[in-house]
Amino acid sequence: GGEDASRIECLAQLHRALKQAGLEARRAACRWDELVRRCLLLEDLEEQMFPSAVELAASWQGSVARILCRWHLVRSCWHGSMLLWLGTLRPRVLRIVGGLCGILSAVIVLGQLTMFSSGWSLSLLSLLFQRDHGFGFTQAFCIVPLTYMVCTAYWSVFRLKVAGWYGLYWNHNTDTGSLLWCASTLARLAAPLCYHFLKLIRVKGTAFQTMMGQMNVVPLLGNSLNEIFPVLVGFLCLCNLLNVYSRLVQLCGLDFLEFEWAAPTSADSSDLLAEGRRLIERERRRRSEDRGLMELHDRTETRRTFPLRVQIAQLIEEGILPLDWNAHST
């Protein structure tokens, strides 16, 4: 009896570890495929190989779009619009959006640096609310900066990954704990972000403040922390510009923390970049071979002579097999 119970417990632990390892393997494969596609697309755009970039971008579309693109007219219109977007519109639109985001960031940070002062203020947003503009314009003036603040705050939560504990992954590879923690965090941030926005525009007596009641008193820290603490945002922006986060993680040995889009700071960064180029070039050759095999299959109709991964890729492209087919196998 005791031996059987210990054996069952050992098997349960082994099964739990196996499920976790399988989930981590699917996450790694999913992230690898996403990074490879992004690198190939950026290389094609850098070398102005727009038809190849359109073909690669078309492989990301969903099952409904893939079915619609089977018609020649729809496929031609889709590829033409993608070619126009990638070749002409994309760089211009990204520059405009980047400039607008930079202006909004500067306006918000300047307002936060002087939020503690009641005599003078650098908040340009408060100038928009010095007089009544009516319901429509007031809502428009609130939606744009508040939406930007919400997106930037939530974006960091979405991109942060802690190995073995937290991370959001596409294709249904996110565990339930990460989903629940992310949902609870987003719900907890909603009201403080709105309160912070009201402090930024220096408007009092709103319906939100009436409903929420007293929010400017922090236990043990007094009623001035909410006005002084935002000054640290300027310091955080400076750390971001100087790439301090990745260096701090490296010095503290916190390798399990992962900040995406962080540039390599180690001494062997050139070796890592060279290895990355070799891996991407190898993946490009492999995908070219797979594409050639698929074209040969379309001409000869001999499915048995091709590798299983090529058959699976073709089934996914045809919409017969879902993108997350591997997630349902365990």
Stockholm file with secondary structure:
# STOCKHOLM 1.0

chainA/1-330         GGEDASRIECLAQLHRALKQAGLEARRAACRWDELVRRCLLLEDLEEQMFPSAVELAASWQGSVARILCRWHLVRSCWHGSMLLWLGTLRPRVLRIVGGLCGILSAVIVLGQLTMFSSGWSLSLLSLLFQRDHGFGFTQAFCIVPLTYMVCTAYWSVFRLKVAGWYGLYWNHNTDTGSLLWCASTLARLAAPLCYHFLKLIRVKGTAFQTMMGQMNVVPLLGNSLNEIFPVLVGFLCLCNLLNVYSRLVQLCGLDFLEFEWAAPTSADSSDLLAEGRRLIERERRRRSEDRGLMELHDRTETRRTFPLRVQIAQLIEEGILPLDWNAHST
#=GR chainA/1-330 SS CHHHHHHHHHHHHHHHHHHHHHHHHHHHHHHHHHHHHHHHHHHHHHTTCHHHHHHHHHTTSCHHHHHHTTSHHHHHHHHHHHHHIIIIIHHHHHHHHHHHHHHHHHHHHHHHHTTTCSSCCCCSGGGGGSSCCHHHHHHHHHHHHHHHHHHHHHHHHHHCEETTTBCCCSTTCCCHHHHHHHHHHHHHHHHHHHHHHHHHHTCCSCHHHHHHCCCSCBTTTBSSHHHHGGGHHHHHHHHHHTTHHHHHHHHHTCTTEECTTCCCCSTTHHHHHHHHHHHHHHHHHHHHHHHHHHHHHHHHCCGGGSCHHHHHHHHHHTTSSCTTGGGGCC
#=GC SS_cons         CHHHHHHHHHHHHHHHHHHHHHHHHHHHHHHHHHHHHHHHHHHHHHTTCHHHHHHHHHTTSCHHHHHHTTSHHHHHHHHHHHHHIIIIIHHHHHHHHHHHHHHHHHHHHHHHHTTTCSSCCCCSGGGGGSSCCHHHHHHHHHHHHHHHHHHHHHHHHHHCEETTTBCCCSTTCCCHHHHHHHHHHHHHHHHHHHHHHHHHHTCCSCHHHHHHCCCSCBTTTBSSHHHHGGGHHHHHHHHHHTTHHHHHHHHHTCTTEECTTCCCCSTTHHHHHHHHHHHHHHHHHHHHHHHHHHHHHHHHCCGGGSCHHHHHHHHHHTTSSCTTGGGGCC
//
